[in-house]
Amino acid sequence: MIKRFFYNPENGKLQIFDNSHVEFYHNNKDKILHLPFDYYIRGIITEENTILLRVFYPYENINELNYNELLEKSRLLLSNELPQIKKALKREGIKWENFVLNVTNENAKNLLNSLYV
């Protein structure tokens, strides 16, 4: 079964769930998720134990970046957080085969062979 997670880079907390990121966020933003949506690293755990990390850029100047700049900055941010994400996943008993960084909606649809991301 495919799982999803939010990782908070400020405190290292990981929230794992079954529904979409948007749905989980809106159902929990007042209880356990207090930061804006884009401040969390969003991930998908596939049935093959591949971890897909979504494009991540939690800064206001996102509209000033072109697509390639956004992907490069996201790759750097995700790479920087990867050791901590691995530790958080390990604490939750999640084993991984590999990681794919900078996954977009289109990438995720192709990687998951699903229209639903």
C-alpha positions as CSV (number, residue, x, y, z in Angstrom):
1,M,0.0,0.0,0.0
2,I,1.3,3.5,-0.9
3,K,1.8,5.8,2.1
4,R,2.5,9.5,2.2
5,F,4.3,11.7,4.7
6,F,5.0,15.2,5.8
7,Y,8.5,15.9,7.2
8,N,9.0,19.1,9.2
9,P,12.6,20.2,8.7
10,E,12.4,22.6,11.6
11,N,11.9,19.8,14.2
12,G,12.5,16.5,12.4
13,K,8.9,15.3,13.0
14,L,7.4,12.9,10.5
15,Q,3.7,12.4,9.9
16,I,2.8,9.2,7.9
17,F,-0.7,8.7,6.5
18,D,-2.8,7.0,3.7
19,N,-4.7,9.9,2.1
20,S,-3.5,12.7,-0.1
21,H,-1.1,15.4,1.2
22,V,-3.7,18.1,0.6
23,E,-6.5,16.2,2.4
24,F,-4.3,15.3,5.4
25,Y,-3.0,18.9,5.7
26,H,-6.4,20.4,5.7
27,N,-7.7,17.9,8.2
28,N,-4.8,18.4,10.6
29,K,-3.5,22.0,10.1
30,D,-5.0,23.2,13.3
31,K,-4.1,20.1,15.4
32,I,-0.6,18.8,14.4
33,L,0.5,20.7,11.3
34,H,1.0,24.3,12.3
35,L,3.3,25.5,9.5
36,P,2.1,26.5,6.0
37,F,1.8,23.6,3.5
38,D,4.9,24.4,1.5
39,Y,7.1,24.5,4.6
40,Y,6.9,20.7,4.9
41,I,8.8,18.2,2.8
42,R,6.2,15.9,1.2
43,G,7.0,12.3,0.4
44,I,5.4,9.2,-1.0
45,I,6.4,5.7,0.0
46,T,5.8,3.3,-2.9
47,E,4.9,-0.3,-2.6
48,E,8.5,-1.0,-3.8
49,N,9.8,1.0,-0.9
50,T,11.0,3.8,-3.1
51,I,10.7,7.2,-1.4
52,L,9.6,10.0,-3.7
53,L,10.3,13.4,-2.4
54,R,8.3,16.2,-3.9
55,V,9.7,19.5,-5.2
56,F,10.4,21.6,-2.1
57,Y,11.0,25.3,-1.9
58,P,9.5,27.0,1.2
59,Y,10.4,30.6,0.4
60,E,8.4,33.6,-0.8
61,N,10.5,34.3,-3.9
62,I,9.4,31.1,-5.6
63,N,7.7,33.1,-8.4
64,E,11.0,34.7,-9.3
65,L,12.6,31.4,-10.2
66,N,12.3,29.7,-13.5
67,Y,11.6,25.9,-13.6
68,N,15.2,24.8,-13.8
69,E,16.2,27.2,-10.9
70,L,13.4,25.9,-8.8
71,L,14.4,22.2,-9.4
72,E,18.1,23.0,-8.6
73,K,17.3,24.8,-5.4
74,S,14.8,22.1,-4.4
75,R,17.4,19.4,-5.1
76,L,19.9,21.2,-2.9
77,L,17.4,21.6,0.0
78,L,16.2,18.0,-0.3
79,S,19.8,16.6,-0.4
80,N,20.7,18.7,2.6
81,E,17.7,17.2,4.6
82,L,18.1,13.7,3.3
83,P,20.1,12.3,6.2
84,Q,17.6,13.6,8.7
85,I,14.7,12.2,6.6
86,K,16.3,8.8,6.5
87,K,16.7,8.9,10.3
88,A,13.0,9.9,10.8
89,L,11.8,7.1,8.5
90,K,14.0,4.6,10.2
91,R,12.6,5.6,13.6
92,E,9.1,4.8,12.2
93,G,10.2,1.4,10.9
94,I,10.1,2.4,7.2
95,K,12.8,0.7,5.1
96,W,13.7,2.2,1.7
97,E,15.3,0.9,-1.4
98,N,16.1,4.3,-2.9
99,F,15.0,7.9,-3.1
100,V,13.8,10.0,-6.0
101,L,14.2,13.8,-5.5
102,N,12.2,16.6,-7.1
103,V,9.1,14.6,-8.0
104,T,6.3,16.6,-9.7
105,N,2.7,15.6,-10.1
106,E,3.4,14.3,-13.6
107,N,6.5,12.3,-12.4
108,A,4.5,10.9,-9.5
109,K,1.6,9.8,-11.9
110,N,4.2,8.0,-14.1
111,L,6.1,6.5,-11.2
112,L,3.0,5.3,-9.4
113,N,1.2,4.3,-12.6
114,S,-1.8,6.1,-11.3
115,L,-3.8,9.2,-12.2
116,Y,-4.2,9.9,-8.4
117,V,-1.2,11.4,-6.8
